[in-house]
């Protein structure tokens, strides 16, 4: 038997809101995050307000700065359950 994890959505949180939540939990300002990532403040503001897509490269850069996995930012609200497959 092979163990694998099946993802199940728990809540709906936009990607931009997940960026904002994690940034605020780490007590960083948007300007702090902009300096850490090289992403302009205006772009971070637009991401957090869901006016522009996060995108893979931005997610990677933000995840490095926020010390989290990019999937946490791109797919917020997913729960992982343990299941068995034959």
PyMOL Python script that loads the backbone (N, CA, C, O; Angstrom):
from pymol import cmd

cmd.read_pdbstr("""\
ATOM      1  N   UNK A   1       0.839  -1.193   0.000  1.00  0.00           N
ATOM      2  CA  UNK A   1       0.000   0.000   0.000  1.00  0.00           C
ATOM      3  C   UNK A   1       0.878   1.250   0.000  1.00  0.00           C
ATOM      4  O   UNK A   1       1.919   1.313   0.655  1.00  0.00           O
ATOM      5  N   UNK A   2       0.431   2.208  -0.737  1.00  0.00           N
ATOM      6  CA  UNK A   2       1.130   3.488  -0.813  1.00  0.00           C
ATOM      7  C   UNK A   2       0.271   4.529  -0.110  1.00  0.00           C
ATOM      8  O   UNK A   2      -0.923   4.645  -0.386  1.00  0.00           O
ATOM      9  N   UNK A   3       0.875   5.276   0.789  1.00  0.00           N
ATOM     10  CA  UNK A   3       0.165   6.375   1.447  1.00  0.00           C
ATOM     11  C   UNK A   3       0.258   7.612   0.577  1.00  0.00           C
ATOM     12  O   UNK A   3       1.322   7.906   0.032  1.00  0.00           O
ATOM     13  N   UNK A   4      -0.816   8.328   0.440  1.00  0.00           N
ATOM     14  CA  UNK A   4      -0.785   9.614  -0.239  1.00  0.00           C
ATOM     15  C   UNK A   4      -1.743  10.560   0.468  1.00  0.00           C
ATOM     16  O   UNK A   4      -2.596  10.139   1.248  1.00  0.00           O
ATOM     17  N   UNK A   5      -1.587  11.822   0.184  1.00  0.00           N
ATOM     18  CA  UNK A   5      -2.417  12.847   0.803  1.00  0.00           C
ATOM     19  C   UNK A   5      -3.414  13.382  -0.218  1.00  0.00           C
ATOM     20  O   UNK A   5      -3.030  13.758  -1.325  1.00  0.00           O
ATOM     21  N   UNK A   6      -4.667  13.417   0.142  1.00  0.00           N
ATOM     22  CA  UNK A   6      -5.693  13.985  -0.711  1.00  0.00           C
ATOM     23  C   UNK A   6      -6.053  15.365  -0.161  1.00  0.00           C
ATOM     24  O   UNK A   6      -6.369  15.505   1.020  1.00  0.00           O
ATOM     25  N   UNK A   7      -6.005  16.369  -1.013  1.00  0.00           N
ATOM     26  CA  UNK A   7      -6.315  17.738  -0.591  1.00  0.00           C
ATOM     27  C   UNK A   7      -7.816  17.981  -0.687  1.00  0.00           C
ATOM     28  O   UNK A   7      -8.480  17.511  -1.611  1.00  0.00           O
ATOM     29  N   UNK A   8      -8.329  18.716   0.273  1.00  0.00           N
ATOM     30  CA  UNK A   8      -9.741  19.059   0.302  1.00  0.00           C
ATOM     31  C   UNK A   8      -9.853  20.524   0.704  1.00  0.00           C
ATOM     32  O   UNK A   8      -9.234  20.953   1.678  1.00  0.00           O
ATOM     33  N   UNK A   9     -10.633  21.284  -0.035  1.00  0.00           N
ATOM     34  CA  UNK A   9     -10.767  22.697   0.255  1.00  0.00           C
ATOM     35  C   UNK A   9     -11.622  22.905   1.499  1.00  0.00           C
ATOM     36  O   UNK A   9     -12.718  22.356   1.612  1.00  0.00           O
ATOM     37  N   UNK A  10     -11.099  23.718   2.444  1.00  0.00           N
ATOM     38  CA  UNK A  10     -11.820  24.003   3.686  1.00  0.00           C
ATOM     39  C   UNK A  10     -12.535  25.347   3.629  1.00  0.00           C
ATOM     40  O   UNK A  10     -13.718  25.441   3.957  1.00  0.00           O
ATOM     41  N   UNK A  11     -11.825  26.371   3.217  1.00  0.00           N
ATOM     42  CA  UNK A  11     -12.384  27.725   3.182  1.00  0.00           C
ATOM     43  C   UNK A  11     -11.933  28.413   1.906  1.00  0.00           C
ATOM     44  O   UNK A  11     -10.947  28.010   1.288  1.00  0.00           O
ATOM     45  N   UNK A  12     -12.653  29.445   1.516  1.00  0.00           N
ATOM     46  CA  UNK A  12     -12.253  30.224   0.344  1.00  0.00           C
ATOM     47  C   UNK A  12     -11.515  31.477   0.792  1.00  0.00           C
ATOM     48  O   UNK A  12     -12.093  32.374   1.405  1.00  0.00           O
ATOM     49  N   UNK A  13     -10.235  31.518   0.475  1.00  0.00           N
ATOM     50  CA  UNK A  13      -9.413  32.691   0.770  1.00  0.00           C
ATOM     51  C   UNK A  13      -8.683  33.047  -0.518  1.00  0.00           C
ATOM     52  O   UNK A  13      -7.984  32.204  -1.080  1.00  0.00           O
ATOM     53  N   UNK A  14      -8.831  34.260  -0.988  1.00  0.00           N
ATOM     54  CA  UNK A  14      -8.088  34.657  -2.186  1.00  0.00           C
ATOM     55  C   UNK A  14      -6.577  34.620  -1.917  1.00  0.00           C
ATOM     56  O   UNK A  14      -6.136  34.817  -0.784  1.00  0.00           O
ATOM     57  N   UNK A  15      -5.804  34.369  -2.951  1.00  0.00           N
ATOM     58  CA  UNK A  15      -4.340  34.323  -2.816  1.00  0.00           C
ATOM     59  C   UNK A  15      -3.794  35.604  -2.199  1.00  0.00           C
ATOM     60  O   UNK A  15      -2.925  35.562  -1.329  1.00  0.00           O
ATOM     61  N   UNK A  16      -4.304  36.730  -2.651  1.00  0.00           N
ATOM     62  CA  UNK A  16      -3.818  38.014  -2.134  1.00  0.00           C
ATOM     63  C   UNK A  16      -4.038  38.156  -0.645  1.00  0.00           C
ATOM     64  O   UNK A  16      -3.204  38.722   0.063  1.00  0.00           O
ATOM     65  N   UNK A  17      -5.163  37.642  -0.168  1.00  0.00           N
ATOM     66  CA  UNK A  17      -5.440  37.717   1.264  1.00  0.00           C
ATOM     67  C   UNK A  17      -4.485  36.825   2.052  1.00  0.00           C
ATOM     68  O   UNK A  17      -4.083  37.170   3.163  1.00  0.00           O
ATOM     69  N   UNK A  18      -4.121  35.676   1.475  1.00  0.00           N
ATOM     70  CA  UNK A  18      -3.161  34.804   2.164  1.00  0.00           C
ATOM     71  C   UNK A  18      -1.805  35.489   2.275  1.00  0.00           C
ATOM     72  O   UNK A  18      -1.127  35.349   3.293  1.00  0.00           O
ATOM     73  N   UNK A  19      -1.400  36.228   1.242  1.00  0.00           N
ATOM     74  CA  UNK A  19      -0.143  36.985   1.305  1.00  0.00           C
ATOM     75  C   UNK A  19      -0.225  38.004   2.437  1.00  0.00           C
ATOM     76  O   UNK A  19       0.693  38.114   3.250  1.00  0.00           O
ATOM     77  N   UNK A  20      -1.329  38.746   2.486  1.00  0.00           N
ATOM     78  CA  UNK A  20      -1.500  39.779   3.513  1.00  0.00           C
ATOM     79  C   UNK A  20      -1.479  39.178   4.916  1.00  0.00           C
ATOM     80  O   UNK A  20      -0.812  39.702   5.808  1.00  0.00           O
ATOM     81  N   UNK A  21      -2.202  38.089   5.111  1.00  0.00           N
ATOM     82  CA  UNK A  21      -2.283  37.456   6.431  1.00  0.00           C
ATOM     83  C   UNK A  21      -0.903  37.009   6.900  1.00  0.00           C
ATOM     84  O   UNK A  21      -0.503  37.299   8.028  1.00  0.00           O
ATOM     85  N   UNK A  22      -0.183  36.311   6.044  1.00  0.00           N
ATOM     86  CA  UNK A  22       1.140  35.806   6.434  1.00  0.00           C
ATOM     87  C   UNK A  22       2.100  36.967   6.666  1.00  0.00           C
ATOM     88  O   UNK A  22       2.902  36.933   7.599  1.00  0.00           O
ATOM     89  N   UNK A  23       2.022  37.990   5.825  1.00  0.00           N
ATOM     90  CA  UNK A  23       2.885  39.182   6.014  1.00  0.00           C
ATOM     91  C   UNK A  23       2.595  39.833   7.365  1.00  0.00           C
ATOM     92  O   UNK A  23       3.520  40.161   8.108  1.00  0.00           O
ATOM     93  N   UNK A  24       1.324  40.020   7.681  1.00  0.00           N
ATOM     94  CA  UNK A  24       0.963  40.662   8.945  1.00  0.00           C
ATOM     95  C   UNK A  24       1.333  39.802  10.147  1.00  0.00           C
ATOM     96  O   UNK A  24       1.757  40.332  11.173  1.00  0.00           O
ATOM     97  N   UNK A  25       1.179  38.483  10.038  1.00  0.00           N
ATOM     98  CA  UNK A  25       1.586  37.599  11.130  1.00  0.00           C
ATOM     99  C   UNK A  25       3.080  37.713  11.421  1.00  0.00           C
ATOM    100  O   UNK A  25       3.515  37.509  12.555  1.00  0.00           O
ATOM    101  N   UNK A  26       3.858  38.038  10.402  1.00  0.00           N
ATOM    102  CA  UNK A  26       5.294  38.197  10.578  1.00  0.00           C
ATOM    103  C   UNK A  26       5.683  39.645  10.883  1.00  0.00           C
ATOM    104  O   UNK A  26       6.861  39.999  10.919  1.00  0.00           O
ATOM    105  N   UNK A  27       4.652  40.472  11.101  1.00  0.00           N
ATOM    106  CA  UNK A  27       4.831  41.880  11.461  1.00  0.00           C
ATOM    107  C   UNK A  27       5.680  42.635  10.447  1.00  0.00           C
ATOM    108  O   UNK A  27       6.542  43.437  10.806  1.00  0.00           O
ATOM    109  N   UNK A  28       5.415  42.361   9.168  1.00  0.00           N
ATOM    110  CA  UNK A  28       6.092  43.056   8.083  1.00  0.00           C
ATOM    111  C   UNK A  28       5.126  44.032   7.431  1.00  0.00           C
ATOM    112  O   UNK A  28       3.934  43.749   7.312  1.00  0.00           O
ATOM    113  N   UNK A  29       5.638  45.171   7.014  1.00  0.00           N
ATOM    114  CA  UNK A  29       4.826  46.106   6.246  1.00  0.00           C
ATOM    115  C   UNK A  29       4.921  45.727   4.772  1.00  0.00           C
ATOM    116  O   UNK A  29       5.768  44.924   4.383  1.00  0.00           O
ATOM    117  N   UNK A  30       4.056  46.304   3.968  1.00  0.00           N
ATOM    118  CA  UNK A  30       4.157  46.083   2.525  1.00  0.00           C
ATOM    119  C   UNK A  30       5.503  46.595   2.015  1.00  0.00           C
ATOM    120  O   UNK A  30       6.105  45.983   1.132  1.00  0.00           O
ATOM    121  N   UNK A  31       5.979  47.715   2.566  1.00  0.00           N
ATOM    122  CA  UNK A  31       7.288  48.241   2.164  1.00  0.00           C
ATOM    123  C   UNK A  31       8.411  47.284   2.537  1.00  0.00           C
ATOM    124  O   UNK A  31       9.344  47.092   1.758  1.00  0.00           O
ATOM    125  N   UNK A  32       8.332  46.678   3.728  1.00  0.00           N
ATOM    126  CA  UNK A  32       9.334  45.687   4.139  1.00  0.00           C
ATOM    127  C   UNK A  32       9.380  44.538   3.130  1.00  0.00           C
ATOM    128  O   UNK A  32      10.452  44.123   2.689  1.00  0.00           O
ATOM    129  N   UNK A  33       8.195  44.035   2.776  1.00  0.00           N
ATOM    130  CA  UNK A  33       8.114  42.912   1.853  1.00  0.00           C
ATOM    131  C   UNK A  33       8.626  43.307   0.468  1.00  0.00           C
ATOM    132  O   UNK A  33       9.284  42.515  -0.206  1.00  0.00           O
ATOM    133  N   UNK A  34       8.327  44.508   0.059  1.00  0.00           N
ATOM    134  CA  UNK A  34       8.824  45.001  -1.236  1.00  0.00           C
ATOM    135  C   UNK A  34      10.350  45.028  -1.257  1.00  0.00           C
ATOM    136  O   UNK A  34      10.968  44.618  -2.239  1.00  0.00           O
ATOM    137  N   UNK A  35      10.954  45.510  -0.175  1.00  0.00           N
ATOM    138  CA  UNK A  35      12.420  45.558  -0.099  1.00  0.00           C
ATOM    139  C   UNK A  35      13.020  44.153  -0.079  1.00  0.00           C
ATOM    140  O   UNK A  35      14.057  43.913  -0.697  1.00  0.00           O
ATOM    141  N   UNK A  36      12.379  43.235   0.621  1.00  0.00           N
ATOM    142  CA  UNK A  36      12.892  41.868   0.735  1.00  0.00           C
ATOM    143  C   UNK A  36      12.810  41.098  -0.582  1.00  0.00           C
ATOM    144  O   UNK A  36      13.645  40.235  -0.855  1.00  0.00           O
ATOM    145  N   UNK A  37      11.804  41.414  -1.397  1.00  0.00           N
ATOM    146  CA  UNK A  37      11.550  40.641  -2.614  1.00  0.00           C
ATOM    147  C   UNK A  37      11.975  41.339  -3.899  1.00  0.00           C
ATOM    148  O   UNK A  37      12.179  40.686  -4.923  1.00  0.00           O
ATOM    149  N   UNK A  38      12.108  42.654  -3.852  1.00  0.00           N
ATOM    150  CA  UNK A  38      12.371  43.396  -5.082  1.00  0.00           C
ATOM    151  C   UNK A  38      11.106  43.628  -5.903  1.00  0.00           C
ATOM    152  O   UNK A  38      11.168  44.167  -7.007  1.00  0.00           O
ATOM    153  N   UNK A  39       9.960  43.219  -5.361  1.00  0.00           N
ATOM    154  CA  UNK A  39       8.671  43.457  -6.019  1.00  0.00           C
ATOM    155  C   UNK A  39       8.201  44.844  -5.598  1.00  0.00           C
ATOM    156  O   UNK A  39       8.165  45.139  -4.404  1.00  0.00           O
ATOM    157  N   UNK A  40       7.843  45.701  -6.547  1.00  0.00           N
ATOM    158  CA  UNK A  40       7.407  47.055  -6.173  1.00  0.00           C
ATOM    159  C   UNK A  40       6.237  47.046  -5.181  1.00  0.00           C
ATOM    160  O   UNK A  40       5.361  46.183  -5.232  1.00  0.00           O
ATOM    161  N   UNK A  41       6.252  48.029  -4.284  1.00  0.00           N
ATOM    162  CA  UNK A  41       5.183  48.173  -3.298  1.00  0.00           C
ATOM    163  C   UNK A  41       3.820  48.204  -3.972  1.00  0.00           C
ATOM    164  O   UNK A  41       2.877  47.579  -3.487  1.00  0.00           O
ATOM    165  N   UNK A  42       3.704  48.923  -5.085  1.00  0.00           N
ATOM    166  CA  UNK A  42       2.415  49.022  -5.780  1.00  0.00           C
ATOM    167  C   UNK A  42       1.934  47.657  -6.261  1.00  0.00           C
ATOM    168  O   UNK A  42       0.730  47.401  -6.285  1.00  0.00           O
ATOM    169  N   UNK A  43       2.851  46.783  -6.643  1.00  0.00           N
ATOM    170  CA  UNK A  43       2.488  45.434  -7.084  1.00  0.00           C
ATOM    171  C   UNK A  43       2.033  44.589  -5.901  1.00  0.00           C
ATOM    172  O   UNK A  43       1.065  43.836  -6.007  1.00  0.00           O
ATOM    173  N   UNK A  44       2.733  44.712  -4.768  1.00  0.00           N
ATOM    174  CA  UNK A  44       2.317  43.973  -3.566  1.00  0.00           C
ATOM    175  C   UNK A  44       0.928  44.428  -3.133  1.00  0.00           C
ATOM    176  O   UNK A  44       0.089  43.603  -2.771  1.00  0.00           O
ATOM    177  N   UNK A  45       0.686  45.719  -3.167  1.00  0.00           N
ATOM    178  CA  UNK A  45      -0.635  46.256  -2.836  1.00  0.00           C
ATOM    179  C   UNK A  45      -1.695  45.674  -3.772  1.00  0.00           C
ATOM    180  O   UNK A  45      -2.761  45.262  -3.317  1.00  0.00           O
ATOM    181  N   UNK A  46      -1.413  45.636  -5.062  1.00  0.00           N
ATOM    182  CA  UNK A  46      -2.365  45.098  -6.046  1.00  0.00           C
ATOM    183  C   UNK A  46      -2.589  43.597  -5.836  1.00  0.00           C
ATOM    184  O   UNK A  46      -3.711  43.115  -5.993  1.00  0.00           O
ATOM    185  N   UNK A  47      -1.534  42.853  -5.483  1.00  0.00           N
ATOM    186  CA  UNK A  47      -1.672  41.416  -5.204  1.00  0.00           C
ATOM    187  C   UNK A  47      -2.578  41.212  -3.997  1.00  0.00           C
ATOM    188  O   UNK A  47      -3.507  40.406  -4.043  1.00  0.00           O
ATOM    189  N   UNK A  48      -2.309  41.942  -2.915  1.00  0.00           N
ATOM    190  CA  UNK A  48      -3.090  41.777  -1.689  1.00  0.00           C
ATOM    191  C   UNK A  48      -4.552  42.163  -1.873  1.00  0.00           C
ATOM    192  O   UNK A  48      -5.424  41.654  -1.170  1.00  0.00           O
ATOM    193  N   UNK A  49      -4.819  43.059  -2.812  1.00  0.00           N
ATOM    194  CA  UNK A  49      -6.200  43.469  -3.091  1.00  0.00           C
ATOM    195  C   UNK A  49      -6.805  42.692  -4.255  1.00  0.00           C
ATOM    196  O   UNK A  49      -7.881  43.029  -4.748  1.00  0.00           O
ATOM    197  N   UNK A  50      -6.093  41.637  -4.692  1.00  0.00           N
ATOM    198  CA  UNK A  50      -6.545  40.769  -5.782  1.00  0.00           C
ATOM    199  C   UNK A  50      -6.886  41.534  -7.057  1.00  0.00           C
ATOM    200  O   UNK A  50      -7.828  41.189  -7.770  1.00  0.00           O
ATOM    201  N   UNK A  51      -6.108  42.573  -7.331  1.00  0.00           N
ATOM    202  CA  UNK A  51      -6.281  43.312  -8.583  1.00  0.00           C
ATOM    203  C   UNK A  51      -5.398  42.737  -9.683  1.00  0.00           C
ATOM    204  O   UNK A  51      -5.666  42.940 -10.867  1.00  0.00           O
ATOM    205  N   UNK A  52      -4.336  42.014  -9.291  1.00  0.00           N
ATOM    206  CA  UNK A  52      -3.498  41.312 -10.268  1.00  0.00           C
ATOM    207  C   UNK A  52      -3.226  39.906  -9.745  1.00  0.00           C
ATOM    208  O   UNK A  52      -3.276  39.664  -8.539  1.00  0.00           O
ATOM    209  N   UNK A  53      -2.940  38.989 -10.653  1.00  0.00           N
ATOM    210  CA  UNK A  53      -2.638  37.606 -10.276  1.00  0.00           C
ATOM    211  C   UNK A  53      -1.307  37.531  -9.557  1.00  0.00           C
ATOM    212  O   UNK A  53      -0.378  38.281  -9.854  1.00  0.00           O
ATOM    213  N   UNK A  54      -1.232  36.621  -8.616  1.00  0.00           N
ATOM    214  CA  UNK A  54       0.008  36.403  -7.887  1.00  0.00           C
ATOM    215  C   UNK A  54       1.085  35.887  -8.832  1.00  0.00           C
ATOM    216  O   UNK A  54       2.192  36.425  -8.848  1.00  0.00           O
ATOM    217  N   UNK A  55       0.794  34.880  -9.602  1.00  0.00           N
ATOM    218  CA  UNK A  55       1.758  34.330 -10.549  1.00  0.00           C
ATOM    219  C   UNK A  55       2.812  33.471  -9.862  1.00  0.00           C
ATOM    220  O   UNK A  55       3.123  33.666  -8.687  1.00  0.00           O
ATOM    221  N   UNK A  56       3.351  32.525 -10.607  1.00  0.00           N
ATOM    222  CA  UNK A  56       4.300  31.562 -10.057  1.00  0.00           C
ATOM    223  C   UNK A  56       5.585  32.219  -9.573  1.00  0.00           C
ATOM    224  O   UNK A  56       6.024  31.954  -8.454  1.00  0.00           O
ATOM    225  N   UNK A  57       6.188  33.058 -10.380  1.00  0.00           N
ATOM    226  CA  UNK A  57       7.470  33.669 -10.004  1.00  0.00           C
ATOM    227  C   UNK A  57       7.317  34.594  -8.798  1.00  0.00           C
ATOM    228  O   UNK A  57       8.162  34.595  -7.903  1.00  0.00           O
ATOM    229  N   UNK A  58       6.246  35.376  -8.774  1.00  0.00           N
ATOM    230  CA  UNK A  58       6.001  36.239  -7.610  1.00  0.00           C
ATOM    231  C   UNK A  58       5.740  35.394  -6.373  1.00  0.00           C
ATOM    232  O   UNK A  58       6.221  35.715  -5.287  1.00  0.00           O
ATOM    233  N   UNK A  59       4.976  34.309  -6.533  1.00  0.00           N
ATOM    234  CA  UNK A  59       4.690  33.420  -5.398  1.00  0.00           C
ATOM    235  C   UNK A  59       5.985  32.857  -4.831  1.00  0.00           C
ATOM    236  O   UNK A  59       6.146  32.790  -3.613  1.00  0.00           O
ATOM    237  N   UNK A  60       6.911  32.453  -5.695  1.00  0.00           N
ATOM    238  CA  UNK A  60       8.196  31.917  -5.234  1.00  0.00           C
ATOM    239  C   UNK A  60       8.979  32.976  -4.464  1.00  0.00           C
ATOM    240  O   UNK A  60       9.524  32.699  -3.395  1.00  0.00           O
ATOM    241  N   UNK A  61       9.031  34.172  -5.003  1.00  0.00           N
ATOM    242  CA  UNK A  61       9.768  35.260  -4.356  1.00  0.00           C
ATOM    243  C   UNK A  61       9.156  35.632  -3.012  1.00  0.00           C
ATOM    244  O   UNK A  61       9.871  35.797  -2.023  1.00  0.00           O
ATOM    245  N   UNK A  62       7.841  35.762  -2.976  1.00  0.00           N
ATOM    246  CA  UNK A  62       7.151  36.099  -1.726  1.00  0.00           C
ATOM    247  C   UNK A  62       7.298  34.978  -0.709  1.00  0.00           C
ATOM    248  O   UNK A  62       7.497  35.241   0.477  1.00  0.00           O
ATOM    249  N   UNK A  63       7.201  33.726  -1.161  1.00  0.00           N
ATOM    250  CA  UNK A  63       7.328  32.585  -0.251  1.00  0.00           C
ATOM    251  C   UNK A  63       8.716  32.543   0.384  1.00  0.00           C
ATOM    252  O   UNK A  63       8.843  32.248   1.572  1.00  0.00           O
ATOM    253  N   UNK A  64       9.754  32.834  -0.395  1.00  0.00           N
ATOM    254  CA  UNK A  64      11.112  32.871   0.176  1.00  0.00           C
ATOM    255  C   UNK A  64      11.187  33.928   1.273  1.00  0.00           C
ATOM    256  O   UNK A  64      11.723  33.675   2.352  1.00  0.00           O
ATOM    257  N   UNK A  65      10.650  35.105   0.994  1.00  0.00           N
ATOM    258  CA  UNK A  65      10.700  36.203   1.968  1.00  0.00           C
ATOM    259  C   UNK A  65       9.850  35.895   3.204  1.00  0.00           C
ATOM    260  O   UNK A  65      10.221  36.256   4.321  1.00  0.00           O
ATOM    261  N   UNK A  66       8.721  35.234   3.004  1.00  0.00           N
ATOM    262  CA  UNK A  66       7.794  34.941   4.102  1.00  0.00           C
ATOM    263  C   UNK A  66       8.067  33.574   4.748  1.00  0.00           C
ATOM    264  O   UNK A  66       7.341  33.147   5.645  1.00  0.00           O
ATOM    265  N   UNK A  67       9.104  32.909   4.287  1.00  0.00           N
ATOM    266  CA  UNK A  67       9.511  31.578   4.773  1.00  0.00           C
ATOM    267  C   UNK A  67       8.334  30.595   4.846  1.00  0.00           C
ATOM    268  O   UNK A  67       8.057  30.002   5.889  1.00  0.00           O
ATOM    269  N   UNK A  68       7.663  30.446   3.720  1.00  0.00           N
ATOM    270  CA  UNK A  68       6.591  29.468   3.601  1.00  0.00           C
ATOM    271  C   UNK A  68       6.694  28.821   2.220  1.00  0.00           C
ATOM    272  O   UNK A  68       7.461  29.283   1.376  1.00  0.00           O
ATOM    273  N   UNK A  69       5.943  27.782   1.993  1.00  0.00           N
ATOM    274  CA  UNK A  69       5.928  27.125   0.695  1.00  0.00           C
ATOM    275  C   UNK A  69       5.043  27.952  -0.247  1.00  0.00           C
ATOM    276  O   UNK A  69       4.005  28.457   0.179  1.00  0.00           O
ATOM    277  N   UNK A  70       5.434  28.098  -1.516  1.00  0.00           N
ATOM    278  CA  UNK A  70       4.608  28.873  -2.456  1.00  0.00           C
ATOM    279  C   UNK A  70       3.161  28.392  -2.539  1.00  0.00           C
ATOM    280  O   UNK A  70       2.260  29.199  -2.772  1.00  0.00           O
ATOM    281  N   UNK A  71       2.922  27.091  -2.352  1.00  0.00           N
ATOM    282  CA  UNK A  71       1.553  26.565  -2.418  1.00  0.00           C
ATOM    283  C   UNK A  71       0.659  27.167  -1.333  1.00  0.00           C
ATOM    284  O   UNK A  71      -0.554  27.273  -1.515  1.00  0.00           O
ATOM    285  N   UNK A  72       1.250  27.554  -0.223  1.00  0.00           N
ATOM    286  CA  UNK A  72       0.473  28.191   0.853  1.00  0.00           C
ATOM    287  C   UNK A  72      -0.133  29.500   0.349  1.00  0.00           C
ATOM    288  O   UNK A  72      -1.240  29.873   0.739  1.00  0.00           O
ATOM    289  N   UNK A  73       0.600  30.187  -0.518  1.00  0.00           N
ATOM    290  CA  UNK A  73       0.126  31.454  -1.065  1.00  0.00           C
ATOM    291  C   UNK A  73      -0.807  31.246  -2.260  1.00  0.00           C
ATOM    292  O   UNK A  73      -1.802  31.955  -2.412  1.00  0.00           O
ATOM    293  N   UNK A  74      -0.479  30.280  -3.095  1.00  0.00           N
ATOM    294  CA  UNK A  74      -1.227  30.063  -4.327  1.00  0.00           C
ATOM    295  C   UNK A  74      -2.530  29.304  -4.095  1.00  0.00           C
ATOM    296  O   UNK A  74      -3.534  29.572  -4.754  1.00  0.00           O
ATOM    297  N   UNK A  75      -2.513  28.348  -3.150  1.00  0.00           N
ATOM    298  CA  UNK A  75      -3.692  27.522  -2.871  1.00  0.00           C
ATOM    299  C   UNK A  75      -4.097  27.617  -1.402  1.00  0.00           C
ATOM    300  O   UNK A  75      -4.094  26.603  -0.704  1.00  0.00           O
ATOM    301  N   UNK A  76      -4.444  28.806  -0.918  1.00  0.00           N
ATOM    302  CA  UNK A  76      -4.828  28.926   0.492  1.00  0.00           C
ATOM    303  C   UNK A  76      -6.150  28.200   0.762  1.00  0.00           C
ATOM    304  O   UNK A  76      -7.008  28.095  -0.115  1.00  0.00           O
ATOM    305  N   UNK A  77      -6.290  27.708   1.978  1.00  0.00           N
ATOM    306  CA  UNK A  77      -7.556  27.104   2.382  1.00  0.00           C
ATOM    307  C   UNK A  77      -7.703  25.639   2.061  1.00  0.00           C
ATOM    308  O   UNK A  77      -8.801  25.103   2.203  1.00  0.00           O
ATOM    309  N   UNK A  78      -6.643  24.956   1.631  1.00  0.00           N
ATOM    310  CA  UNK A  78      -6.738  23.530   1.334  1.00  0.00           C
ATOM    311  C   UNK A  78      -6.283  22.721   2.528  1.00  0.00           C
ATOM    312  O   UNK A  78      -5.260  23.019   3.145  1.00  0.00           O
ATOM    313  N   UNK A  79      -7.049  21.700   2.845  1.00  0.00           N
ATOM    314  CA  UNK A  79      -6.749  20.808   3.968  1.00  0.00           C
ATOM    315  C   UNK A  79      -6.214  19.496   3.388  1.00  0.00           C
ATOM    316  O   UNK A  79      -6.682  19.036   2.346  1.00  0.00           O
ATOM    317  N   UNK A  80      -5.252  18.911   4.052  1.00  0.00           N
ATOM    318  CA  UNK A  80      -4.678  17.651   3.579  1.00  0.00           C
ATOM    319  C   UNK A  80      -5.140  16.528   4.496  1.00  0.00           C
ATOM    320  O   UNK A  80      -4.996  16.613   5.716  1.00  0.00           O
ATOM    321  N   UNK A  81      -5.700  15.468   3.899  1.00  0.00           N
ATOM    322  CA  UNK A  81      -6.142  14.299   4.649  1.00  0.00           C
ATOM    323  C   UNK A  81      -5.258  13.118   4.259  1.00  0.00           C
ATOM    324  O   UNK A  81      -4.797  13.038   3.120  1.00  0.00           O
ATOM    325  N   UNK A  82      -5.028  12.229   5.169  1.00  0.00           N
ATOM    326  CA  UNK A  82      -4.262  11.028   4.879  1.00  0.00           C
ATOM    327  C   UNK A  82      -5.199   9.950   4.360  1.00  0.00           C
ATOM    328  O   UNK A  82      -6.238   9.678   4.961  1.00  0.00           O
ATOM    329  N   UNK A  83      -4.824   9.333   3.230  1.00  0.00           N
ATOM    330  CA  UNK A  83      -5.605   8.244   2.657  1.00  0.00           C
ATOM    331  C   UNK A  83      -4.650   7.161   2.196  1.00  0.00           C
ATOM    332  O   UNK A  83      -3.450   7.397   2.059  1.00  0.00           O
ATOM    333  N   UNK A  84      -5.180   5.978   1.957  1.00  0.00           N
ATOM    334  CA  UNK A  84      -4.379   4.850   1.479  1.00  0.00           C
ATOM    335  C   UNK A  84      -4.857   4.460   0.090  1.00  0.00           C
ATOM    336  O   UNK A  84      -6.051   4.478  -0.208  1.00  0.00           O
ATOM    337  N   UNK A  85      -3.888   4.106  -0.754  1.00  0.00           N
ATOM    338  CA  UNK A  85      -4.212   3.619  -2.092  1.00  0.00           C
ATOM    339  C   UNK A  85      -3.605   2.224  -2.271  1.00  0.00           C
ATOM    340  O   UNK A  85      -2.568   1.908  -1.688  1.00  0.00           O
ATOM    341  N   UNK A  86      -4.241   1.430  -3.055  1.00  0.00           N
ATOM    342  CA  UNK A  86      -3.734   0.071  -3.294  1.00  0.00           C
ATOM    343  C   UNK A  86      -2.727   0.070  -4.412  1.00  0.00           C
ATOM    344  O   UNK A  86      -2.189  -0.983  -4.757  1.00  0.00           O
TER     345      UNK A  86
END
""", "prot")
cmd.dss("prot")
cmd.show_as("cartoon", "prot")
cmd.util.cbc("prot")
cmd.orient("prot")
